Amino acid sequence: MFTCAEALAETRVALVIGNSAYRSVPELPNPANDASDMASKLSSLDFEVIVGRDLDLAGVRAAIRQFVAKLEGADIALFYYAGHGLQVNGENYIAPVDATLASYIDLEFEAVPMNMVLSAMERQTHVNLVFLDACRDNPLAINLARSMGTRSFSIGRGLAKVGSGIGSLIAFATQPGNVALDGVGRNSPFTAALLRHLGKPGRDITRELIDVRRDVLDATNGRQVPWDSSSLTGEVVLKPISKQATGSPDPRPIDGAAELVFWETIKASSDRDELDAYLQQYPNGAFVALAKAKIRNIERLAGDQAVANLKNAPGATTQQRNETGGFTASQGQLAALPPQADRSNLEKEDRELARSIQKELNRVGCRAGNEDGLWGAASRSALAQFTKHSKFEVASLEPSMTLLEQLRLQKIRICPLACAQNFKERDGRCVAVQAPAKPTLRNAVAPPTNSQKASLSTCPADAHIAAREAIPRGSGRGRTAMTVTHSCGRDLTCRRPAQGMRWSCNWR
């Protein structure tokens, strides 16, 4: 396995794919940009890059074949994918731009298993790095779920967790089973953070991913948490510190004038790409803090403008509002709102979404309680019951549009009917159980007739013998006292100190 120095060795190969222009579902704004910028970044880090944008099924397979052919003898292999992806039965798939996934059989012919790439990398290369920005809310997965009916529980949200072989690192834009955001700038939040932090001089890749995670959390107000799985056995440094930096000082002075000219050129710019270029050129420059502050301000302004455009759009009528009761702004646009902005519209949408999910949970028998939009313990318990009986996996017990879509696909009761005490299920309803009538003594002796009462001379002299004749066997269980009438017309009283002890009987 590689040590730090060995990981910086000779041959590096990368496959970069970004799919934006989907033909059967709405286009994604960022993946093609993400792929272009990532390819440039990796080229600057001495990778031989195979890049593909907006690839159909044949294009994806051809790019993978070209990449696999170059893996033999490579020291580091890297795979980056941005676009739609989905998980079915725990396996992840790349969705080419010509995929429709109108039925389950289409999955085999229109999507490409990600494991096809990962397995080839692990077979031939000692150090493998995988970056998947493919956890977006996926309408193709919803199409497939509709076609599968009751089997749709096998389609998970986002991507599935992937086990990495020795010497591999797999990084997701967000945690398995969750959905990542597209963002409002040129790049998605995850890819933008990768472009800023990958290849910092002397930094290990795992440390760079910690910085990426922090940036994404900050950019999405905590809604998106990048996740990674690593089995690396040593440090992997994509950009080593030069010998001059670690040994004797460079006799050439740092050209601060060049940095100042660069900054003077872009300091009034509102172009995010120019500021990112400065950060890449001068990661420790004098104006880094100002550049990052300007980037945050650009993102806030872009978010405000996106929401304003949606509200003022001519076609934004009441009928065109979405299921959650608000405008159809993407999650990335909403996440870009500044913390101090008015969040009342967002809170209203969240409550309407929660109310819709509560209504659907009650419909399928999972007893979410009041449909008030307040997502509390009763609602989470109902969702837990739904996931248990439907086998539909969720990342958390919180409301989401994917969950609402899944609930609406259910045509029958999911959670079994649970009736309270003294109630039982009948025709899908709980009905009260009538209390049983008091049991009567079996073989009870009929009351004596008048003639029997008149002739008490027929009664046995021994009350114990009379008791054995009058009291059926077993009728005294659980009792300590009892009174019966003998057939001769006379009453007997029997008592005992406790259960299991002998009876003492006397005539009354």
JOQUIVEN-V30845 format. One record per pair of residues at least 12 apart in sequence whose C-alpha atoms are under 10 Angstrom apart, sorted by the first residue. I is the first residue (numbers start at 1). GAP is how many residues later the second one is. Records with the same first field share a line. If there is no record, write none. Layout:
I = GAP  GAP
This chain:
1 = 125  126  165  166  231  232  233
2 = 73  74  124  125  165  230  231  232  233  234
3 = 229  230  231  232  233  234
4 = 198  200  229  230  231  232  233  234  236
5 = 229  230  231  232  235
6 = 69  228  229  230  231
7 = 68  69  119  120  227  228  229  230  231  233
8 = 67  68  227  228  229  230  231  232
9 = 65  66  67  228  229
10 = 36  37  63  64  65  66
11 = 35  36  37  59  60  61  62  63  64  65  66
12 = 30  31  33  34  35  36  37  58  59  61  62  63  64  65  66  113  115  226
13 = 29  30  33  34  35  36  37  54  55  57  58  59  60  61  62  63  64  65  66  112  115
14 = 25  28  29  32  33  34  35  36  37  53  54  56  57  62  63  64  65  66  114  115  116
15 = 20  24  27  32  33  34  35  36  37  48  49  51  52  53  62  63  64  65  66  102  115
16 = 18  19  20  21  22  23  26  33  34  35  36  37  47  48  51  62  63  64  65  66  115
17 = 14  15  17  18  19  21  22  33  34  35  36  37  38  43  46  47  62  63  64  65  66  77  79
18 = 12  13  14  15  16  17  18  20  33  34  35  36  37  62  63  64  65  66  78  79  115  116
19 = 12  13  14  15  16  33  34  35  36  37  41  62  63  64  65  75  76  77  78  115
20 = 12  13  14  15  33  34  35  62  63  64  76  77
21 = 32  33  34  35  62  75  76  77
22 = 32  33  34  61  62  73  74  75  76  77  78
23 = 33  73  74  75  76  77
24 = 73  74  75  76  77  115  116
25 = 72  73  74  75  113  114  115  118
26 = 112  113
27 = 56  57  70
28 = 54  55  56  108  154
29 = 54  153  154  155  156  157  158  159
30 = 52  53  152  153  154  155  156  157  158  161
31 = 22  23  50  51  52  53  102  103  151  155  156  157  160
32 = 20  21  22  50  51  154  155
33 = 20  49  153  154  155  158
34 = 19  46  47  48  49  99  152  153  154  156  157  158  161
35 = 16  17  18  19  45  46  47  48  152  156
36 = 15  16  17
37 = 149  150  154  155  158  236
38 = 13  42  43  153  154  156  157  160
39 = 12  13  41
40 = 155
41 = 153  154  155  157  158  239
42 = 36  153  156  157  196
44 = 155  195
45 = 153  154  155  193  194  195
46 = 192  193
47 = 29  30  31  191
48 = 19  22  29  30
49 = 18  29  30
50 = 13  14  16  17  20  29
51 = 12  16  29
52 = 12  29
53 = 29  30  44
54 = 29  42  43  44
55 = 40  41  42  43
56 = 39  40  41  42  43  54  55
57 = 37  38  39  40  41  42  52  53  54  55
58 = 38  40  52
59 = 37  38
60 = 34  35  36  37  51  52
61 = 35  50  51  55  56
64 = 15  52  53  56
65 = 51  52  55
67 = 12  50  53  54
68 = 48  49  52  53  56
69 = 51
70 = 54
71 = 49  50  51  52  53  54
72 = 48  49  51  52  53
73 = 51  52  53
74 = 47  50  51  52  53  54
75 = 49  50  51  52  53
76 = 45  49  50  51  52  53  91  92  160  162
77 = 44  45  47  48  49  50  51  52  53  91
78 = 40  43  47  49  50  51  52  53  90  91  92
79 = 38  39  42  49  50  51  52  53  91
80 = 49  50  51  52  53  54  90  91  111
81 = 13  33  49  50  51  52  53
82 = 12  49  50  51  52  53  54  91  106  109
83 = 12  13  14  49  50  51  52  53  55  99
84 = 12  13  49  50  51  52  53  54  55  56  57  74  75
85 = 26  27  28  29  47  48  49  50  51  52  53  55  56  73  74
86 = 25  27  28  48  49  50  51  52  53  54  55  56  69  70  71  72  73  74  91
87 = 26  27  48  54  67  68  69  70  71  72  73  74  89  90
88 = 16  19  53  56  57  64  65  66  67  68  69  71  72
89 = 63  64  65  66  67  71
90 = 64  65  66  69  70  71  72
91 = 22  23  24  63  64  65  68  69  70  71
92 = 19  20  21  22  23  42  64  66  67  68  69  70
93 = 14  15  17  18  19  20  21  22  23  41  66  67
94 = 16  17  18  19  20  21  40
95 = 12  15  16  17  18  19  39  43  45  46
96 = 14  15  16
97 = 13  14
98 = 12  13
99 = 12  41
100 = 39  40  41  43  44
101 = 38  39  40  41  42  43  44  46
102 = 38  39  40  41  42  43  44  45  46
103 = 40  41  42  43  44  45
104 = 39  40  41  42  43  44  47  48
105 = 39  42  43
106 = 38
107 = 37
114 = 18  48
115 = 47
117 = 13
118 = 12  44  46  47  50  52
119 = 45  46
121 = 44  47
122 = 42  43  44  45  46
123 = 42
125 = 42  43
126 = 39  40  41  42  106
127 = 38  39  40  41  42  104  105  106  107  109
128 = 36  37  38  39  40  41  42  102  103  104
129 = 38  39  40  41  42  76  101  103  107
130 = 34  38  39  40  41  42  98  99
131 = 38  39  40  41  42  59  60  63  97
132 = 27  38  39  40  41  42  58  59  96
133 = 26  38  39  40  41  47  48  49  55  56  57  58  93
134 = 24  25  38  39  40  45  46  47  48
135 = 22  23  24  25  37  38  39  40  41  42  43  44  45  46  47
136 = 21  22  23  37  38  42  43  44  45  46  195
137 = 20  21  41  42  43  44  45  193  194  264  265
138 = 19  20  41  264
139 = 263
141 = 14  15  16  17  261
142 = 13  15  260  263  264  267
145 = 260  261  264
146 = 259  260  262  263  264
147 = 262
148 = 261
149 = 257  260  261  262
150 = 240  259  260  261  262
151 = 239  240  241
152 = 238  239  240  254  257  258
153 = 234  237  238  239  240  253
154 = 236  237  238  239
155 = 237  238  251
156 = 20  21  22  236  237  238  239  246
157 = 19  20  21  22  235  236  237  238  245  246
158 = 14  15  16  17  18  19  20  21  22  236  237  244
159 = 13  14  15  16  17  18  19  20
160 = 12  15  16  17  18
161 = 14  15  16  66  67  68
162 = 14  66  67
163 = 66  67  68
164 = 64  65  66  67  68
165 = 64  65  66  67
166 = 64  65  66  67
167 = 63  64  65  66  67
168 = 61  62  63  64  65
169 = 36  37  59  60  61  62  63
170 = 57  58  59  60  61
171 = 35  38  55  56  57  58  59
172 = 18  53  54  55  56  57
173 = 15  16  17  18  39  40  43  51  52  53  54  55
174 = 16  39  42  49  50  51  52  53  54
175 = 49  50  51  52  53  220
176 = 49  50  51  52  218  219
177 = 216  217  218  219
178 = 45  46  47  216  217  218  222  224
179 = 44  45  46  152  216  221  223
180 = 40  43  44  45  46  151  152
181 = 35  39  42  43  149  150  151  152  153  154
182 = 148  149  150  151  153
183 = 36  37  116  119  120  147  148  149  150  151  152  153
184 = 114  115  116  117  118  119  121  122  146  147  148  149  150  151  152
185 = 86  87  88  110  113  114  117  118  147  148  151
186 = 85  86  87
187 = 85  86
188 = 28  31  144
189 = 23  24  26  27  28  29  30  31  35  37  143
190 = 22  23  25  26  27  29  30  34  35  36
191 = 21  25
192 = 20  23  24  27  84
193 = 15  16  18  19  20  21  22  23  26
194 = 14  15  17  18  19  21  22
195 = 17  81  82  84  85
196 = 12  15  16  19  80  81  83  84  87
197 = 12  13  14  15  18  82  83  86
198 = 13  14  39  40  41  82
199 = 38  39  40  41  81
200 = 37  38  39  40  41  80  83
201 = 36  37  38  39  40  41  44  82
202 = 34  35  36  37  38  39  40
203 = 32  33  34  35  36  37  38
204 = 30  31  32  33  34  35  36
205 = 30  31  32  33  34
206 = 22  24  26  29  30  31
207 = 28  29  30
208 = 29
209 = 17  18  19
210 = 16  17  18
212 = 13  14
213 = 12  13  14  15
214 = 12
218 = 78  118
219 = 77  80  81  113  116  117  118  119
220 = 111  112  113  114  115  116  117  118
221 = 113  114  115  116  117  118
222 = 113
223 = 108  109  112
224 = 111
256 = 29  30
259 = 19  22  23  26  27  28
260 = 25  26  27
262 = 12  15  16  19  20
263 = 12  15  22  23  24  25  28
266 = 12  25
267 = 20  23  24  27
268 = 26
269 = 25
270 = 24  25  27  28
271 = 23  24  27
272 = 19  20  22  23  24  26  27
273 = 22
274 = 17
275 = 13  15  16  17  19  20
276 = 15  16  19
278 = 13
279 = 12  13
296 = 40  42
297 = 41
299 = 34  37  38  39
300 = 33  35  36  37  38  39  41
301 = 35  36  37
302 = 31  34  35
303 = 26  29  30  31  32  33  34  35
304 = 29  30  32  33  34  37
305 = 28  32
306 = 23  24  27  28  30  31
307 = 20  21  22  23  26  27  29  30
309 = 20
310 = 17  18  19
311 = 15  16  17  18
316 = 12
322 = 27
323 = 26  29  30  33  78  81
324 = 22  24  25  26  27  28  29  30  31  32  76  77  80
325 = 20  21  23  24  25  26  27  28  31
326 = 19  20  21  22  23  24  26  27
327 = 18  19  22
334 = 12
348 = 25
349 = 24
350 = 23  24  25  49  50
351 = 21  22  23  24  48
352 = 19  20  21  22
353 = 20  22  46  47  48  51
354 = 17  18  19  20  21  22  25  44  45  46  47  50
355 = 13  15  16  17  18  19  20  24  44
356 = 15  16  17  43  45  48  51  52
357 = 14  16  18  22  26  42  43  44  46  47  48  49  50  51
358 = 12  13  14  15  16  17  20  21  22  24  25  41  46
359 = 12  13  14  45  48
360 = 44  45  46  47  48  50
361 = 18  21  22  24  25  43  46  47  52  53  54
362 = 17  20  51  53
363 = 44  45  47  48  49  50  51  52
364 = 22  43  44  46  47  48  49  50  51  52
365 = 17  20  21  47  48  49  50  51  52  53
366 = 12  13  15  16  17  18  19  20  23  47  48  49  50  51  52
367 = 12  14  15  16  18  19  48  50  51
368 = 12  13  14  15  17
369 = 13
375 = 22  23  24
376 = 22
377 = 20
379 = 18  19  20
380 = 16  17  18  19
381 = 16
382 = 15  33
383 = 13  14  15  16  20
384 = 12  13
385 = 29  30  31
386 = 21  28  29  30
387 = 27  28
388 = 26  27
389 = 25  26  27
390 = 17  20  24  25
392 = 14  15
413 = 15
416 = 12
417 = 12  13
418 = 12
419 = 12  13
420 = 12
421 = 12
422 = 12  13
440 = 35
441 = 30  31  33  34  35
442 = 29  30  31  32  33
443 = 27  28  29  30  32
444 = 26  27  28  31  40  41
445 = 24  25  26  27  39  40  41  42
446 = 39  40  41  43
447 = 37  38  39  40  41  42  43
448 = 37  38  39  40  41  42
449 = 38  39  40
450 = 39
451 = 37  38
452 = 34  35  36  37  38
453 = 34  35  36  37
454 = 34  35
455 = 33  34  35
456 = 31  32  33  34
457 = 31  32  33
458 = 29  30  31  32
459 = 27  28  29  30  31  48
460 = 26  28
461 = 46
462 = 43  44  45
463 = 23  28  29  30  31  41  42  43  44  45
464 = 28  29  30  39  40  41  42  43
465 = 40
466 = 19  20  21  22  24  25  26  39  40  41
467 = 16  17  18  19  24  25  26  27  36  37  38  39  40
468 = 18  37
469 = 17  18
470 = 14  15  16  17  18  21  22
471 = 12  13  14  15  21
476 = 18  23  27
477 = 22  23
478 = 20  21  22
479 = 16  17  18  19  20  21
480 = 14  15  16  17  18  19  20  21  22  23
481 = 12  13  14  15  16  17  22  23  24
482 = 12  13  14  21  23
483 = 12  22  23  24  25
485 = 22  23
486 = 21
490 = 17  18
491 = 15  16  17
492 = 13  14  15  16
493 = 12  13  14  15
494 = 12  13
